[in-house]
Amino acid sequence: YFVPNVKQKVSWIPSTEYSEPYGLMKLILVSLLPLSVDRVIVLDNNITVVSDIQGLWAYFNEIRKNEKLFAVVEDLSIQYLETQSWSRKIFNTNVMLFDLQAM
């Protein structure tokens, strides 16, 4: 995809992340994929996969059973737990599962 066009679509989102707006682009990834794609696992470029991700792919069954559109986890890193006093939950988007069929 052409980055300037995608960057424009997420530039309105307030963020203090070092990677913004590029880190935010994955949030609109679903609008960039062909309609024939019904599920997608999004991995950040700093993720190392050391085993079969079939178990992660199988988690889509749980998402669909619970009528969810996507799955992410709460960020429990030291950066957020010890150095910040957050009044809201922060979610880690290094690994995301999107059920595009449900969207």
DATAHU-V128986 format. One record per helix or strand of 3 or more residues. SS is the DSSP state (a for helix, b for strand). FROM is the first residue (numbers start at 1). LEN is the number of residues. Records with the same first field share a line. If there is no record, write none. Layout:
SS=FROM-LEN  FROM-LEN
This chain:
a=3-8  22-11  54-5  60-6  78-4
b=39-5  70-5  91-9
